[in-house]
């Protein structure tokens, strides 16, 4: 018998939404294929569930950041091609090969390690302007030549856009694409043709039709969130995650009484305070409560009261009738209203990626 869950706080994950989002993206970018990015535990949604849902929607590749993430997918019998988005450490290459992961390479050191481990194919990444990882365009020919001469297949040539989610910076994205095209042409002149060429992240796939090439690597979009507010609505996406809990305690306080650490909230009239068992250790930032960020209870927006604590937060419910066991929605819909990850991001001065990735492992995932 499964043990009872002692804390009523959870994240609902709609795997059908992920499948539908991938289908929508496939229709948008065809004939390019879709690579579903499931790193960071599927952006907080669960890597295995996200991978299976994406493959059901027609994704033909998966991508992760680290070797361990790829191994975890293989351990769950996921057989699709898995691309490592950064060059693996030399001492991890044997694990890469054993688990049939596709390494990205951009240094001679990486090529040497991949050859020694017995890799049969690799993708080479071009740093066309992101300046994070990748080979300088002037060094790519040398790296690719080393790959070819070693007997490995050049499975792919790719780059990553830095500002594709900002329409007013289209010139930068076009320049990055031009730099990739120059490298591609140089290789073509040498009779070297990679199996596939790819450049677009979610933003590139949605906003830059000329950058879809053979494959697009979609992360945030497969989870139903637009890469930026400017790109919202360009393709129909359904958010896959909602974060919910239940009221665990209700207390009536008088005018002038403070709530939570530091008494940053002081009631200006008698009010009802509801306690919710989720806090900053779970990915609800402490400062969300300082400006009264809302939750939904009974289909109505009710402001957080005082700073969010490690394991719990409090909600100012005024004179409303609230009881222990009432559902609380932090992200998601209830009644006719909805609180989105974008709304949190706007309040926090960050991006929705950080919001969903930040929902911690103590929050049980419930898959539907």
HUURMO-V860383 format. One line per field, one symbol per residue. phi: phi as a letter, one per 20 degrees, with the letter a starting at -180 (. if undefined). A space follows every 50 residues. Layout:
phi->???
This chain:
phi->.fffeedebbdedeffffgffffffgffegefeddeecfllllneoffff ffffffeofdccccecggfffffffemedfgceeecffggfdfffgffdl eefecbcffffgffffenfdbbddddeeqfldcpeggfdfgfffgfffff nfeefacbbceecfedgfdgfffffffffffffffffffemdcffbcbbe egfffedcffdflebddddgffencffbgfdfnfbfcdgedcdcbcfdbc cecegneecmgmlfdcfeagbddddcebbffdoeggfgffdmgecdcmmc fcffdnffegdbcdcedldfeccgnffcdecpdbmedbddfffggffemc cfgffffeffffefedec
